[in-house]
Amino acid sequence: MAIQEKDKPVFDEKVQGILRSLANGKTREEIADDEGNKNWKSVDMYMRRRNFQWDGHKQTYVPKVMEKKEWQQLDASKAGQVISLLSKEGADLRSVAGRLGFKDHKELAIYMNSKGYAWVTDTNNYLKQMGKVLQPEEPKIEKDIISPLLEETSLNDGVNAVHIHQFLPILQLLEKHQERLSDLIIPGSQVGTIPRYIVPGIATTKTIHMMNTIVQLVLDFSREKNITQREIFEVALIEFFRKYGYENEIERLLT
């Protein structure tokens, strides 16, 4: 069934900007603040007048009326374009990277990882992650850093190899928690490395009173590190809960 002209979604410049901001993790409150509006209702009203409605599950706006052949889920972000191009028959990483302005497929991989996507070999495409976002990596299976050591040792000294195998579990444990151990042993060693999390749920507004000096620090840090205020508080709370007895609850939330 064709969509009547008056019901078709209007993709003007402002609509596209709002959709991109939502795809990049901003809340409607943050978008309204960027545009100088009083609250998110102004954004909502603008989108409704252009035949969009809010989808609480997807946390973005979708057309009120959709026609299967003319509309599929909109993802106006560059990450969405990457996934769309890779889903086409015959697509490859290098050609997609060049088409979207990346230097090479490695730069594309770093970008996608920073946006919370992981490479899935079975589908040869990226998939949105839940939980802590891993450090950037190329879409390939990384070599095990322990196995070569064992192979070399076993060739040179069979006795030593046996002893190393005994300690393999603890070596793997140390490798898994390398970042946390570095923080404990060398305070401040991870300065500048901000963990990224993708938290499931629906964005809500909560008013909290705090000292103006802390508020200013949040604003300064947000601008300097190019991170949203919501992400700052999410990371801070997750790390706080993990440190003070809620580690299991956080792990369940993020998995």
C-alpha atoms as an extended CHARMM CRD file, in Angstrom:
* protein
*
       255  EXT
         1         1  MET       CA              0.0000000000        0.0000000000        0.0000000000  PROA      1               0.0000000000
         2         2  ALA       CA              1.4580000000        3.3580000000       -1.0510000000  PROA      2               0.0000000000
         3         3  ILE       CA              2.0120000000        6.0930000000        1.4930000000  PROA      3               0.0000000000
         4         4  GLN       CA             -0.0290000000        9.2430000000        0.9320000000  PROA      4               0.0000000000
         5         5  GLU       CA              2.0560000000       12.3340000000        0.2540000000  PROA      5               0.0000000000
         6         6  LYS       CA              0.9720000000       14.1010000000        3.4630000000  PROA      6               0.0000000000
         7         7  ASP       CA              2.0900000000       11.1150000000        5.5910000000  PROA      7               0.0000000000
         8         8  LYS       CA              5.5380000000       10.6680000000        4.0680000000  PROA      8               0.0000000000
         9         9  PRO       CA              8.4920000000       11.3930000000        6.4160000000  PROA      9               0.0000000000
        10        10  VAL       CA             10.3730000000       14.6080000000        5.6500000000  PROA      10              0.0000000000
        11        11  PHE       CA             14.1470000000       14.1490000000        5.7240000000  PROA      11              0.0000000000
        12        12  ASP       CA             15.2440000000       17.7650000000        5.9270000000  PROA      12              0.0000000000
        13        13  GLU       CA             18.6870000000       18.8360000000        7.1800000000  PROA      13              0.0000000000
        14        14  LYS       CA             17.5700000000       19.2350000000       10.7930000000  PROA      14              0.0000000000
        15        15  VAL       CA             15.8400000000       15.8400000000       10.8480000000  PROA      15              0.0000000000
        16        16  GLN       CA             18.9760000000       14.1610000000        9.5200000000  PROA      16              0.0000000000
        17        17  GLY       CA             21.0700000000       15.9620000000       12.1360000000  PROA      17              0.0000000000
        18        18  ILE       CA             18.7990000000       14.7610000000       14.9500000000  PROA      18              0.0000000000
        19        19  LEU       CA             18.9020000000       11.1750000000       13.6700000000  PROA      19              0.0000000000
        20        20  ARG       CA             22.6970000000       11.2710000000       13.4090000000  PROA      20              0.0000000000
        21        21  SER       CA             23.0250000000       12.6280000000       16.9510000000  PROA      21              0.0000000000
        22        22  LEU       CA             20.7570000000        9.8870000000       18.3180000000  PROA      22              0.0000000000
        23        23  ALA       CA             22.7330000000        7.2520000000       16.4110000000  PROA      23              0.0000000000
        24        24  ASN       CA             25.9220000000        8.6220000000       17.9970000000  PROA      24              0.0000000000
        25        25  GLY       CA             24.5150000000        8.1590000000       21.5140000000  PROA      25              0.0000000000
        26        26  LYS       CA             23.1470000000       11.5940000000       22.3880000000  PROA      26              0.0000000000
        27        27  THR       CA             19.8800000000       11.9110000000       24.3070000000  PROA      27              0.0000000000
        28        28  ARG       CA             17.0110000000       14.1320000000       23.2110000000  PROA      28              0.0000000000
        29        29  GLU       CA             17.7770000000       16.4180000000       26.1520000000  PROA      29              0.0000000000
        30        30  GLU       CA             21.3570000000       16.8690000000       24.9300000000  PROA      30              0.0000000000
        31        31  ILE       CA             20.2040000000       17.5390000000       21.3780000000  PROA      31              0.0000000000
        32        32  ALA       CA             17.6780000000       20.1200000000       22.6100000000  PROA      32              0.0000000000
        33        33  ASP       CA             20.4050000000       21.7770000000       24.6950000000  PROA      33              0.0000000000
        34        34  ASP       CA             22.7650000000       21.9110000000       21.6750000000  PROA      34              0.0000000000
        35        35  GLU       CA             20.0550000000       23.6650000000       19.6440000000  PROA      35              0.0000000000
        36        36  GLY       CA             19.1740000000       26.1000000000       22.4230000000  PROA      36              0.0000000000
        37        37  ASN       CA             15.7220000000       24.6010000000       23.1270000000  PROA      37              0.0000000000
        38        38  LYS       CA             14.1830000000       24.4370000000       26.5740000000  PROA      38              0.0000000000
        39        39  ASN       CA             13.7780000000       20.6560000000       26.6810000000  PROA      39              0.0000000000
        40        40  TRP       CA             13.4440000000       17.4780000000       24.5970000000  PROA      40              0.0000000000
        41        41  LYS       CA              9.7600000000       18.1730000000       23.8550000000  PROA      41              0.0000000000
        42        42  SER       CA             10.7940000000       20.7810000000       21.2890000000  PROA      42              0.0000000000
        43        43  VAL       CA             12.8040000000       18.1240000000       19.4280000000  PROA      43              0.0000000000
        44        44  ASP       CA              9.9170000000       15.6770000000       19.6990000000  PROA      44              0.0000000000
        45        45  MET       CA              7.4010000000       18.1850000000       18.3540000000  PROA      45              0.0000000000
        46        46  TYR       CA              9.6470000000       19.0190000000       15.3860000000  PROA      46              0.0000000000
        47        47  MET       CA             10.0470000000       15.3490000000       14.4840000000  PROA      47              0.0000000000
        48        48  ARG       CA              6.3180000000       14.6350000000       14.8250000000  PROA      48              0.0000000000
        49        49  ARG       CA              5.4860000000       17.4810000000       12.4820000000  PROA      49              0.0000000000
        50        50  ARG       CA              7.6800000000       15.7750000000        9.9150000000  PROA      50              0.0000000000
        51        51  ASN       CA              5.8400000000       12.4720000000       10.3190000000  PROA      51              0.0000000000
        52        52  PHE       CA              8.2030000000       10.7270000000       12.7110000000  PROA      52              0.0000000000
        53        53  GLN       CA              7.4310000000        9.0180000000       16.0070000000  PROA      53              0.0000000000
        54        54  TRP       CA              9.6460000000        7.9670000000       18.9120000000  PROA      54              0.0000000000
        55        55  ASP       CA             10.6190000000        4.2910000000       19.1460000000  PROA      55              0.0000000000
        56        56  GLY       CA             11.5170000000        3.6140000000       22.7830000000  PROA      56              0.0000000000
        57        57  HSD       CA             13.0750000000        0.2340000000       22.0190000000  PROA      57              0.0000000000
        58        58  LYS       CA             15.4040000000        1.5090000000       19.2770000000  PROA      58              0.0000000000
        59        59  GLN       CA             15.9150000000        4.8380000000       21.0740000000  PROA      59              0.0000000000
        60        60  THR       CA             15.4340000000        6.8320000000       17.8830000000  PROA      60              0.0000000000
        61        61  TYR       CA             12.7240000000        8.2710000000       15.6330000000  PROA      61              0.0000000000
        62        62  VAL       CA             11.0690000000        6.2080000000       12.9060000000  PROA      62              0.0000000000
        63        63  PRO       CA              8.4730000000        7.2180000000       10.2890000000  PROA      63              0.0000000000
        64        64  LYS       CA              4.8680000000        7.0110000000       11.4990000000  PROA      64              0.0000000000
        65        65  VAL       CA              3.8770000000        5.1910000000        8.3240000000  PROA      65              0.0000000000
        66        66  MET       CA              6.2910000000        2.7830000000        6.6540000000  PROA      66              0.0000000000
        67        67  GLU       CA              6.1780000000        1.0600000000        3.2970000000  PROA      67              0.0000000000
        68        68  LYS       CA              8.3310000000       -2.0590000000        3.0970000000  PROA      68              0.0000000000
        69        69  LYS       CA              9.8550000000       -1.3310000000       -0.3080000000  PROA      69              0.0000000000
        70        70  GLU       CA             10.5300000000        2.3120000000        0.4330000000  PROA      70              0.0000000000
        71        71  TRP       CA             11.6580000000        2.1130000000        4.0440000000  PROA      71              0.0000000000
        72        72  GLN       CA             13.9020000000        0.0230000000        6.1680000000  PROA      72              0.0000000000
        73        73  GLN       CA             15.2920000000        0.9120000000        9.5750000000  PROA      73              0.0000000000
        74        74  LEU       CA             17.1290000000        4.2150000000        9.2440000000  PROA      74              0.0000000000
        75        75  ASP       CA             20.6610000000        4.4870000000       10.5180000000  PROA      75              0.0000000000
        76        76  ALA       CA             22.0660000000        7.8010000000        9.3740000000  PROA      76              0.0000000000
        77        77  SER       CA             25.4270000000        7.3090000000       11.0950000000  PROA      77              0.0000000000
        78        78  LYS       CA             28.5970000000        6.3630000000        9.2690000000  PROA      78              0.0000000000
        79        79  ALA       CA             28.5910000000        3.0590000000       11.1860000000  PROA      79              0.0000000000
        80        80  GLY       CA             25.1690000000        2.3330000000        9.7230000000  PROA      80              0.0000000000
        81        81  GLN       CA             26.4820000000        3.0570000000        6.2350000000  PROA      81              0.0000000000
        82        82  VAL       CA             29.3800000000        0.6560000000        6.7940000000  PROA      82              0.0000000000
        83        83  ILE       CA             27.0080000000       -2.1550000000        7.7860000000  PROA      83              0.0000000000
        84        84  SER       CA             24.6720000000       -1.4020000000        4.8910000000  PROA      84              0.0000000000
        85        85  LEU       CA             27.4670000000       -1.4690000000        2.3010000000  PROA      85              0.0000000000
        86        86  LEU       CA             29.0390000000       -4.6320000000        3.7250000000  PROA      86              0.0000000000
        87        87  SER       CA             25.6810000000       -6.4080000000        3.5840000000  PROA      87              0.0000000000
        88        88  LYS       CA             25.6240000000       -6.0620000000       -0.2220000000  PROA      88              0.0000000000
        89        89  GLU       CA             26.7840000000       -8.9920000000       -2.3090000000  PROA      89              0.0000000000
        90        90  GLY       CA             30.4510000000       -8.8310000000       -3.2730000000  PROA      90              0.0000000000
        91        91  ALA       CA             31.3080000000       -6.0570000000       -0.8110000000  PROA      91              0.0000000000
        92        92  ASP       CA             34.7210000000       -6.0590000000        0.8710000000  PROA      92              0.0000000000
        93        93  LEU       CA             36.2900000000       -4.0280000000        3.6640000000  PROA      93              0.0000000000
        94        94  ARG       CA             38.8510000000       -2.1870000000        1.5670000000  PROA      94              0.0000000000
        95        95  SER       CA             36.3670000000       -0.9270000000       -1.0070000000  PROA      95              0.0000000000
        96        96  VAL       CA             33.8740000000        0.1150000000        1.7010000000  PROA      96              0.0000000000
        97        97  ALA       CA             36.6280000000        1.9080000000        3.6190000000  PROA      97              0.0000000000
        98        98  GLY       CA             37.6780000000        3.8590000000        0.5300000000  PROA      98              0.0000000000
        99        99  ARG       CA             34.1120000000        4.7420000000       -0.3940000000  PROA      99              0.0000000000
       100       100  LEU       CA             33.3710000000        6.2060000000        3.0560000000  PROA      100             0.0000000000
       101       101  GLY       CA             36.5920000000        8.2020000000        3.3090000000  PROA      101             0.0000000000
       102       102  PHE       CA             38.6790000000        5.9820000000        5.5770000000  PROA      102             0.0000000000
       103       103  LYS       CA             42.4190000000        5.7130000000        4.9440000000  PROA      103             0.0000000000
       104       104  ASP       CA             42.2270000000        1.9090000000        4.9290000000  PROA      104             0.0000000000
       105       105  HSD       CA             40.3210000000       -1.0200000000        6.4040000000  PROA      105             0.0000000000
       106       106  LYS       CA             42.3120000000       -0.7560000000        9.6510000000  PROA      106             0.0000000000
       107       107  GLU       CA             41.0770000000        2.7880000000       10.2570000000  PROA      107             0.0000000000
       108       108  LEU       CA             37.5330000000        1.5970000000        9.5060000000  PROA      108             0.0000000000
       109       109  ALA       CA             37.9190000000       -1.2070000000       12.0750000000  PROA      109             0.0000000000
       110       110  ILE       CA             39.0810000000        1.2300000000       14.7600000000  PROA      110             0.0000000000
       111       111  TYR       CA             36.1560000000        3.5540000000       14.0150000000  PROA      111             0.0000000000
       112       112  MET       CA             33.5630000000        0.7680000000       14.1950000000  PROA      112             0.0000000000
       113       113  ASN       CA             34.9740000000       -0.5630000000       17.4450000000  PROA      113             0.0000000000
       114       114  SER       CA             34.8770000000        2.9120000000       18.9970000000  PROA      114             0.0000000000
       115       115  LYS       CA             31.1660000000        3.0910000000       18.1040000000  PROA      115             0.0000000000
       116       116  GLY       CA             30.4460000000       -0.1630000000       19.9020000000  PROA      116             0.0000000000
       117       117  TYR       CA             30.4800000000       -2.6360000000       17.0010000000  PROA      117             0.0000000000
       118       118  ALA       CA             32.3150000000       -5.9720000000       16.8190000000  PROA      118             0.0000000000
       119       119  TRP       CA             33.3580000000       -7.9130000000       13.7340000000  PROA      119             0.0000000000
       120       120  VAL       CA             31.4380000000      -11.1610000000       13.1490000000  PROA      120             0.0000000000
       121       121  THR       CA             33.3140000000      -13.5700000000       10.8990000000  PROA      121             0.0000000000
       122       122  ASP       CA             30.2660000000      -15.7190000000       10.1300000000  PROA      122             0.0000000000
       123       123  THR       CA             28.4100000000      -12.8160000000        8.5030000000  PROA      123             0.0000000000
       124       124  ASN       CA             31.4420000000      -10.7970000000        7.3610000000  PROA      124             0.0000000000
       125       125  ASN       CA             29.8990000000       -7.7240000000        8.9270000000  PROA      125             0.0000000000
       126       126  TYR       CA             29.7450000000       -5.7400000000       12.1600000000  PROA      126             0.0000000000
       127       127  LEU       CA             27.2950000000       -6.2760000000       15.0180000000  PROA      127             0.0000000000
       128       128  LYS       CA             26.3480000000       -3.9010000000       17.8390000000  PROA      128             0.0000000000
       129       129  GLN       CA             27.9240000000       -4.9410000000       21.1470000000  PROA      129             0.0000000000
       130       130  MET       CA             26.4330000000       -4.8580000000       24.6380000000  PROA      130             0.0000000000
       131       131  GLY       CA             28.5910000000       -4.2340000000       27.6860000000  PROA      131             0.0000000000
       132       132  LYS       CA             32.1260000000       -2.9110000000       27.7340000000  PROA      132             0.0000000000
       133       133  VAL       CA             33.4470000000       -1.9240000000       24.3400000000  PROA      133             0.0000000000
       134       134  LEU       CA             36.7480000000       -3.6330000000       23.5380000000  PROA      134             0.0000000000
       135       135  GLN       CA             39.8110000000       -1.7890000000       22.3210000000  PROA      135             0.0000000000
       136       136  PRO       CA             39.9710000000       -1.3400000000       18.5130000000  PROA      136             0.0000000000
       137       137  GLU       CA             40.9780000000       -4.4310000000       16.5630000000  PROA      137             0.0000000000
       138       138  GLU       CA             40.9730000000       -5.5250000000       12.9640000000  PROA      138             0.0000000000
       139       139  PRO       CA             38.2390000000       -7.8800000000       11.7430000000  PROA      139             0.0000000000
       140       140  LYS       CA             40.4110000000      -10.9580000000       11.9270000000  PROA      140             0.0000000000
       141       141  ILE       CA             41.4390000000      -13.5560000000       14.5030000000  PROA      141             0.0000000000
       142       142  GLU       CA             44.3460000000      -12.2080000000       16.5040000000  PROA      142             0.0000000000
       143       143  LYS       CA             47.2890000000      -14.5060000000       17.1870000000  PROA      143             0.0000000000
       144       144  ASP       CA             47.6040000000      -15.9370000000       20.6910000000  PROA      144             0.0000000000
       145       145  ILE       CA             50.4810000000      -14.1790000000       22.4260000000  PROA      145             0.0000000000
       146       146  ILE       CA             51.1440000000      -17.0810000000       24.7940000000  PROA      146             0.0000000000
       147       147  SER       CA             51.2000000000      -20.0510000000       22.3970000000  PROA      147             0.0000000000
       148       148  PRO       CA             54.2760000000      -18.8910000000       20.3990000000  PROA      148             0.0000000000
       149       149  LEU       CA             56.1550000000      -18.5410000000       23.6840000000  PROA      149             0.0000000000
       150       150  LEU       CA             55.2420000000      -22.0890000000       24.6560000000  PROA      150             0.0000000000
       151       151  GLU       CA             56.2090000000      -23.4600000000       21.2440000000  PROA      151             0.0000000000
       152       152  GLU       CA             59.5860000000      -21.7280000000       21.3120000000  PROA      152             0.0000000000
       153       153  THR       CA             60.2540000000      -22.8620000000       24.8490000000  PROA      153             0.0000000000
       154       154  SER       CA             59.2380000000      -26.4480000000       24.1240000000  PROA      154             0.0000000000
       155       155  LEU       CA             61.6740000000      -26.5750000000       21.2230000000  PROA      155             0.0000000000
       156       156  ASN       CA             64.5630000000      -25.2010000000       23.2550000000  PROA      156             0.0000000000
       157       157  ASP       CA             63.9190000000      -26.8550000000       26.5800000000  PROA      157             0.0000000000
       158       158  GLY       CA             61.3490000000      -29.5970000000       27.0690000000  PROA      158             0.0000000000
       159       159  VAL       CA             61.6400000000      -29.4960000000       30.8780000000  PROA      159             0.0000000000
       160       160  ASN       CA             60.9840000000      -25.7660000000       31.0990000000  PROA      160             0.0000000000
       161       161  ALA       CA             57.9870000000      -26.1660000000       28.8020000000  PROA      161             0.0000000000
       162       162  VAL       CA             56.3670000000      -28.5350000000       31.2690000000  PROA      162             0.0000000000
       163       163  HSD       CA             56.8430000000      -26.0230000000       34.0720000000  PROA      163             0.0000000000
       164       164  ILE       CA             55.3750000000      -23.1840000000       31.9960000000  PROA      164             0.0000000000
       165       165  HSD       CA             52.2740000000      -25.2630000000       31.2180000000  PROA      165             0.0000000000
       166       166  GLN       CA             51.6930000000      -25.5470000000       34.9570000000  PROA      166             0.0000000000
       167       167  PHE       CA             51.4930000000      -21.7720000000       35.1970000000  PROA      167             0.0000000000
       168       168  LEU       CA             49.4430000000      -21.2600000000       32.0300000000  PROA      168             0.0000000000
       169       169  PRO       CA             46.1110000000      -20.6950000000       33.9050000000  PROA      169             0.0000000000
       170       170  ILE       CA             47.5690000000      -17.9120000000       36.0450000000  PROA      170             0.0000000000
       171       171  LEU       CA             49.2910000000      -16.3380000000       33.0120000000  PROA      171             0.0000000000
       172       172  GLN       CA             45.9630000000      -16.2700000000       31.1970000000  PROA      172             0.0000000000
       173       173  LEU       CA             44.3140000000      -14.7370000000       34.2740000000  PROA      173             0.0000000000
       174       174  LEU       CA             46.9700000000      -12.0270000000       34.4480000000  PROA      174             0.0000000000
       175       175  GLU       CA             46.5790000000      -11.3180000000       30.7410000000  PROA      175             0.0000000000
       176       176  LYS       CA             42.7970000000      -11.0400000000       31.0920000000  PROA      176             0.0000000000
       177       177  HSD       CA             43.0720000000       -8.5040000000       33.9180000000  PROA      177             0.0000000000
       178       178  GLN       CA             46.1560000000       -6.7040000000       32.6550000000  PROA      178             0.0000000000
       179       179  GLU       CA             44.4570000000       -3.2940000000       32.5630000000  PROA      179             0.0000000000
       180       180  ARG       CA             43.1460000000       -3.5030000000       36.1420000000  PROA      180             0.0000000000
       181       181  LEU       CA             46.4940000000       -4.7550000000       37.4430000000  PROA      181             0.0000000000
       182       182  SER       CA             48.2880000000       -1.8510000000       35.7590000000  PROA      182             0.0000000000
       183       183  ASP       CA             45.9350000000        0.5740000000       37.4860000000  PROA      183             0.0000000000
       184       184  LEU       CA             46.6730000000       -1.0060000000       40.8640000000  PROA      184             0.0000000000
       185       185  ILE       CA             50.4370000000       -1.2570000000       40.4540000000  PROA      185             0.0000000000
       186       186  ILE       CA             51.0340000000        2.0370000000       38.6400000000  PROA      186             0.0000000000
       187       187  PRO       CA             48.3990000000        4.6170000000       39.6630000000  PROA      187             0.0000000000
       188       188  GLY       CA             47.5990000000        6.9340000000       36.7830000000  PROA      188             0.0000000000
       189       189  SER       CA             49.1650000000        4.6390000000       34.1890000000  PROA      189             0.0000000000
       190       190  GLN       CA             45.8990000000        4.4840000000       32.2380000000  PROA      190             0.0000000000
       191       191  VAL       CA             45.2460000000        8.2190000000       32.1810000000  PROA      191             0.0000000000
       192       192  GLY       CA             43.5400000000        9.1220000000       28.9160000000  PROA      192             0.0000000000
       193       193  THR       CA             42.1670000000        5.6250000000       28.2920000000  PROA      193             0.0000000000
       194       194  ILE       CA             38.4440000000        5.9030000000       28.9370000000  PROA      194             0.0000000000
       195       195  PRO       CA             36.4780000000        2.6310000000       29.0400000000  PROA      195             0.0000000000
       196       196  ARG       CA             33.3760000000        2.6660000000       26.8430000000  PROA      196             0.0000000000
       197       197  TYR       CA             30.1560000000        0.8740000000       27.7400000000  PROA      197             0.0000000000
       198       198  ILE       CA             26.9070000000        0.2700000000       25.9000000000  PROA      198             0.0000000000
       199       199  VAL       CA             24.2350000000        0.1190000000       28.5850000000  PROA      199             0.0000000000
       200       200  PRO       CA             20.9080000000       -1.5580000000       27.7440000000  PROA      200             0.0000000000
       201       201  GLY       CA             17.6600000000        0.2100000000       28.6280000000  PROA      201             0.0000000000
       202       202  ILE       CA             15.7380000000        3.3890000000       27.9250000000  PROA      202             0.0000000000
       203       203  ALA       CA             17.2820000000        6.8380000000       28.4260000000  PROA      203             0.0000000000
       204       204  THR       CA             15.5660000000        8.8320000000       31.1760000000  PROA      204             0.0000000000
       205       205  THR       CA             16.1610000000       12.2180000000       32.7810000000  PROA      205             0.0000000000
       206       206  LYS       CA             17.2510000000       12.4540000000       36.4430000000  PROA      206             0.0000000000
       207       207  THR       CA             17.9990000000       15.6970000000       38.2740000000  PROA      207             0.0000000000
       208       208  ILE       CA             20.8250000000       15.5460000000       40.8310000000  PROA      208             0.0000000000
       209       209  HSD       CA             22.1010000000       18.4820000000       42.9080000000  PROA      209             0.0000000000
       210       210  MET       CA             25.8990000000       18.7510000000       43.1080000000  PROA      210             0.0000000000
       211       211  MET       CA             28.5500000000       21.3650000000       43.6890000000  PROA      211             0.0000000000
       212       212  ASN       CA             29.0700000000       23.8120000000       40.8280000000  PROA      212             0.0000000000
       213       213  THR       CA             32.8050000000       23.0350000000       40.8400000000  PROA      213             0.0000000000
       214       214  ILE       CA             32.1050000000       19.3770000000       39.9970000000  PROA      214             0.0000000000
       215       215  VAL       CA             29.6110000000       20.4330000000       37.3100000000  PROA      215             0.0000000000
       216       216  GLN       CA             32.2830000000       22.6250000000       35.7200000000  PROA      216             0.0000000000
       217       217  LEU       CA             34.7810000000       19.7580000000       35.7540000000  PROA      217             0.0000000000
       218       218  VAL       CA             32.2440000000       17.5650000000       33.9560000000  PROA      218             0.0000000000
       219       219  LEU       CA             31.6420000000       20.2340000000       31.3060000000  PROA      219             0.0000000000
       220       220  ASP       CA             35.3810000000       20.8200000000       30.7810000000  PROA      220             0.0000000000
       221       221  PHE       CA             36.1490000000       17.0950000000       30.5810000000  PROA      221             0.0000000000
       222       222  SER       CA             33.2740000000       16.5260000000       28.1580000000  PROA      222             0.0000000000
       223       223  ARG       CA             34.5700000000       19.1630000000       25.7600000000  PROA      223             0.0000000000
       224       224  GLU       CA             38.2490000000       18.2420000000       26.0820000000  PROA      224             0.0000000000
       225       225  LYS       CA             37.8200000000       14.4630000000       25.6860000000  PROA      225             0.0000000000
       226       226  ASN       CA             34.9260000000       14.6210000000       23.1870000000  PROA      226             0.0000000000
       227       227  ILE       CA             32.6610000000       12.4880000000       25.3750000000  PROA      227             0.0000000000
       228       228  THR       CA             29.0300000000       13.1670000000       26.2950000000  PROA      228             0.0000000000
       229       229  GLN       CA             28.0410000000       13.9920000000       29.8680000000  PROA      229             0.0000000000
       230       230  ARG       CA             25.8500000000       10.8940000000       29.9370000000  PROA      230             0.0000000000
       231       231  GLU       CA             28.8340000000        8.6940000000       29.0640000000  PROA      231             0.0000000000
       232       232  ILE       CA             30.9090000000       10.3310000000       31.8180000000  PROA      232             0.0000000000
       233       233  PHE       CA             28.3460000000        9.5240000000       34.4980000000  PROA      233             0.0000000000
       234       234  GLU       CA             27.6840000000        6.0230000000       33.1480000000  PROA      234             0.0000000000
       235       235  VAL       CA             31.3840000000        5.1330000000       33.2040000000  PROA      235             0.0000000000
       236       236  ALA       CA             31.8190000000        6.6860000000       36.6690000000  PROA      236             0.0000000000
       237       237  LEU       CA             28.8600000000        4.8100000000       38.1450000000  PROA      237             0.0000000000
       238       238  ILE       CA             29.7910000000        1.4830000000       36.5550000000  PROA      238             0.0000000000
       239       239  GLU       CA             33.3570000000        1.7260000000       37.8940000000  PROA      239             0.0000000000
       240       240  PHE       CA             32.0080000000        2.7980000000       41.3150000000  PROA      240             0.0000000000
       241       241  PHE       CA             29.5770000000       -0.1330000000       41.5230000000  PROA      241             0.0000000000
       242       242  ARG       CA             32.2870000000       -2.5800000000       40.4980000000  PROA      242             0.0000000000
       243       243  LYS       CA             34.6810000000       -1.2850000000       43.1350000000  PROA      243             0.0000000000
       244       244  TYR       CA             32.1990000000       -1.1940000000       46.0140000000  PROA      244             0.0000000000
       245       245  GLY       CA             30.3870000000       -4.5110000000       45.9590000000  PROA      245             0.0000000000
       246       246  TYR       CA             28.0970000000       -4.4720000000       42.9230000000  PROA      246             0.0000000000
       247       247  GLU       CA             30.4330000000       -6.1840000000       40.4460000000  PROA      247             0.0000000000
       248       248  ASN       CA             28.1070000000       -9.1550000000       39.8650000000  PROA      248             0.0000000000
       249       249  GLU       CA             25.1120000000       -6.8750000000       39.3050000000  PROA      249             0.0000000000
       250       250  ILE       CA             27.0730000000       -4.8130000000       36.7690000000  PROA      250             0.0000000000
       251       251  GLU       CA             28.2450000000       -7.9350000000       34.9290000000  PROA      251             0.0000000000
       252       252  ARG       CA             24.6490000000       -9.1420000000       34.6470000000  PROA      252             0.0000000000
       253       253  LEU       CA             23.5740000000       -5.7180000000       33.3820000000  PROA      253             0.0000000000
       254       254  LEU       CA             26.2240000000       -5.5780000000       30.6740000000  PROA      254             0.0000000000
       255       255  THR       CA             25.9040000000       -9.1530000000       29.3940000000  PROA      255             0.0000000000
